């Protein structure tokens, strides 16, 4: 896989027919994609758990809603943090794509506070083994679209799936109107 074919930094938007309940109407930001597989976080699965309950030092920097998000079905006991940082970024932040990057949760929050914007905490992640994501893409389970920095910190995450589809061109934008339960149509 070449760097040009990597999907790192792009969004996977679940097709309406995707039957896995872990990914129903999900929007996944790919943090890494190479020959070894892919890793991402689901951006639109807020939990009822406040950041202050599990990572108190970071709570003041968390955007709204100030809750932990379920990043995926893998390693739910591990935390990842994403933040949008314009410019070069501080120590303790590693660029993933554009102004979106991973935050080192071992770093002191006060060291990063002045430069971080839109911090979001995720429990777990979504992962794919070698060629697994490519097979799912071939099966039509996901749409691959460009990410925007605001996708990481949207204040109403339950609307992200429709919003991302709506901003696409052509027939993909029409999927934003797909009913939650097509059998009721």
Secondary structure, DSSP 8 states (H G I E B T S, - for coil): --GGG--TTEEEEE-TT---GGGTT-EEEEEEEETTEEEEEESS-EEEEEHHHH-GGGGGGB-SS-EEEE--SEEEEEEEEEEE-SSS--TTEEEEETTEEEE-TTS-HHHHTTT-EEEEEEEEEEEE-TTHHHHHHHTT-EEEEE--GGGGG-S-GGGHHHHHHHTS-THHHHGGG--SSGGG-
